[in-house]
Amino acid sequence: MEPFRVYILGCGSALPTLRHFPSMQIVECRGKLFMFDCGEGAQSQMRRSGLSFNRMGHVFITHLHGDHCFGLIGMISTFGLLGRTATLNVYAPEALKDMLERQMKMFCRDLGYTVEFHAVDTTRHQIVYEDRSLQVESIPLEHRMPTCGYLLREKPGLPHIRRDIIDAYQIPLSQIGNIKSGADWTALDGTLIANAQLTTPADPPRAYAYCTDTRYLQHLHEELKGVTTLYHESTYANDNLAMAEKYCHSTAEQAACVARDAGVRQLLLGHFSSRYTDESVLLHEAQKVFANTRLTSEMDVIDV
């Protein structure tokens, strides 16, 4: 299977700490890099991760709180200093467009490449990016301002060729594409070789959902069916449930309820409040509801 990985660049919440960077991560899928949120220090964290600046062509912003987007203008500027020429696509709530354009006029003159802005309607679950192999969908969330999560989903792939059968019947390599598309093969003696004998099933498509910031939504699992790995904010433990409700955040236990009800395989916790110097309390509360849960930390690389 092709790599489908999540690189955690930051998993803290709004108040800066010495332990965590603010929200930002990069997902590698089908040879492309996609950034989800862009907190302060994004370009430095990308350097530490060893990821190529040039391969990253799409940035998805969930909402306009600073810990999710303050790093964007700095990263755009850094890309320009490095001589980038490829277009950078930014997907975010409409309100960011004017602000970003003003920042670029002030700090990013003669940039050398195009930044293309795509307004996202945070109230709708819809496809916001699509290519031949994958798509990214917006997921409506509820926070103190317009907010959405994102779901990156692979499209179904083609079946795998059985090379032993291909060689046995001396099938020309020029026919591989047709066979992957479902064609049978007729041998020289007239025997029909069914496609099912020539191939094995394609790998099941995988999907990754990024959901932060949001209050607990009892219906959210309905939007996440088929998701392989879920990243869900877990700002608080149950000892601060009142704070979670007041500030429209979720507890670790609530994140686990979403993962359980959605039937995902793996839950990643993040967006930790600075009040927790030991996040194991969050992990333990979540694992009581959904066993396959892990905490995230900067520089983690997680297979979807």
N, C-alpha and C positions, 0 to 999 in steps of 0.2 A: 504494500500500500504506500501511496505517496505520503510524505510528511504532512501532518496537520497538527501544528503545535501552537501553544500560547506562551509568549514571553512576557513575564510580569516585570514591568518597569517601575510601577508604583502601585501600592495597595493601601495607602493611608487615607484618612479623611481630611477635612478642611484645615484643621489646626496643624501647622508644621511640627514635626518631631525629628529627632536624630535617628530614629529607627526606620521610618518609612517615608518614601516619596509620595506625592499625591497621585491621584488616579491616572494611570496610563498603562497600556499594554499593546503588544503587537501580535497579530495572529498570522502565521505562515500557512498558506493553503494553496495547493496546485501551483507552486512556484512563485506565488505573489505574496506581498506583505501588506497587511491592513492594520492601521492603528486605530484603537478605540480609546477615546479621550486623550488629552494631551496636557497634563499638568506641568508645573514648573520643573525645569531640568530635563526635559524630554531628550534634547539632543545629547546631553551628557550620558543619560541612561542608555541611549541607543549605542553610543560608543562603547560603554561597558559591556553591552550584550553581544557585541561583535556583529550586529546586523548591518547590512549595507544600506546607506542612506538612499542610494539610487534605486533600489528595488522597491522602496515604499512609495506607492502612488496614490493611496487613498486614506483619508483621515475622517473618522466618524466621531462627532461630538454629541454627547447625550443631552447636555443642558449647559446653561451659561453661568454656573457657579465657577469661581476662579480656579478652584482646585481641579477642575476638569478641562480648562482651556487656556490658562495663563501661559502655558509653554508653547502655544501654537505660533505666535508671532516670532519668538526666538528661534524656533525650529525652521520656520520659513526663511528667516534671515540667514541662518547657518547654511541651509541648502544653497542659497544664492552665492554665498562666499565660496562654496565648494565647486561652483561652476555648473550647477544643475541646469539641464535644458528640458527635461521631460515635465509635462504638466503635472501639477499636484492637485488632486481633487479633494475638496473639503465638503463634508456633508454635516449639516448642523441646523438647528432652529433658525428661522428666517432672521431673527433679531441680531444674529452675529454678523450678518453680511456687511451692514454699514460700518459697524465698529471695526471689523477686520480691514475693510478697504481704507479707512482713515489711518489705521496703524501702518498699513503697508505704504501709504503715501508719505508718511513721516519717516519710517525706518527702513524701507525696502525699495528705494529708488533704484532703477536700472537692475532689476532683479535677475533678468536673464532667462526666466522661465515664467510660465503662466500658472496662476492659482485660480482654479475654476471652482466657484461656489455652487453648491446644490442645496437648496432649501428643503428641509425635512419637516413634514407635518407630523408633529409629535402625537396627534390624536388618532392617527390611523396606523393599522398594521398593513404595510405595503412594501413592495420591492423598491429599494432605493438605488441598488446597483446590481448589474447582472452582466455576466459574460458567458462564454460557451460552457464553462465548467462549474460555475458556482453563482450564488446570488446572496445579497445582503438585504435583510428585511428590517424595517423599523418595528418596534414593539412599544405600544403606549404604556407609560408608567405614570405614577402619581407622586409628585414631589412638591416643593414650594414654588416651583415655576415650571413652565412647559418642559417636559422631559420624556425621553424615550430610550429604550434599550435597543440593542441590535442583535440580529440572529444571522450568522454566516452559515450557509447551507451548501454542501456539495450537491451537484446534479448527478443523477445516476450515470455510472460509467459504462463502458463497453465490456463484454465478457473477455476472459483471458484465453489466449490461444494455447492449446495443448501441443507443444512443440513435438512431442514424441509421435503423435498421430500425424501431424503435418509432414514430418520427415518420413514416416512409414509409407505414406501414400505419395510422396514426392510432389506435394502440392507447391506450385510456384509461389514465391514470396509476394508476387504481384497480386495474389488473391487474398492475402491476409486481411486487407481492409474490408473486402466483401464478406468474408467469413465472420469477422467481428460484428458486421452489421446484420448478421443472421442468415447468410447464404449457406446452402448445403454444397457438397462437392461430389462430382461424378468421376469415379476412377476410370483409368484407361480401359478396364474390362467392362465398363458400364455399370459397376456397382455404385449405388447412391450412398454416400456417407453423410448421415444427418448432422446438422450443425451441433446438436447436443453432444455428439461424439468428438467434435473438433474443438470444443471450447469448455471452459468451466465458468460458473457464474461470476459476474462482476462483483467487486467488493461492495458491500452495502454502503450507501452514502452516509457521511457523518455530518453532524451539525453542532455548532457552538453558539451559545447564547450569552450575552453580556448584559446584565441587568443591574444598573446602579445609576442614580440614587432613586429609591422608591420606598414608600410605605408598603406594608404587607398587603398584597392583593390576593384575595381568595380565588379569584378567577384567572390569575396569571398562568397557572399551569396549563390552561386550555390553549394558550398561545405557544406553548413550548413542547407540544407533542412531537416526538421524533428527535428531540435534542439529545445528543450524546453527552456533552459536558456543559454544565451550567455554572457561570460565575454570577453569584448573587451577593449584593451588598449585605454585610452583617455588622453594621456600625456598633450595635450594642448587644449585650447579654440581657437576660431576663431581669436582672437587677435594675436595669434602666429602661424598662418597657415604657414608662410614662414619657421619657425623653424621646424614645423612638416615635411614639405617637405624636408628640408635640412638634417634632421637626421633620415628620414624614420620612422616617428611616425605618429599617427593619432590624429585627433581632436575628441572631444566628439560628435560633429555633424556628423562626418564621421562614427563613431562607430554606431550611431543611424541609419544612412542610411543602414549599413550592416544588423542591426537587423530588420529594416522594410522590406528590400528586401528579407531577408531569411524567414520572417514570424515566428520568434521566439515569445515566450510568454513573456519573461522577459529579459531585458538587464542589466548587471552589469558593471559599469564603474570602472576602476582602472588604475594603473601605472601613478599616478599623478605627474606632474612636481613639484619640490620643490618651484617654483615661486608662486604657488597658496596657499595662507594661508586660503582661503575660496573656497572650491571646488564647491560651489553652482552654480557658473557661468558655470561650466561644465555640471552640472545636468540640468540647465535651457535650455542650448543650445541643449542638447540631447533630452529633453522632447518635444521640439517644433517639432521634427521629429518623435519620438517614445515615446509615453506617458508612457509606463510601464518600466521606467528606474529608477535605483537607484544607488547611490554612494556606494562603499564598504568602509569598515573600519576594522581595526584589531579587531579580536574576533567576528566579525559578523558570524552568522550561518544562511545560506540561503537555503530554500527548493527549489530544482530543480522543 
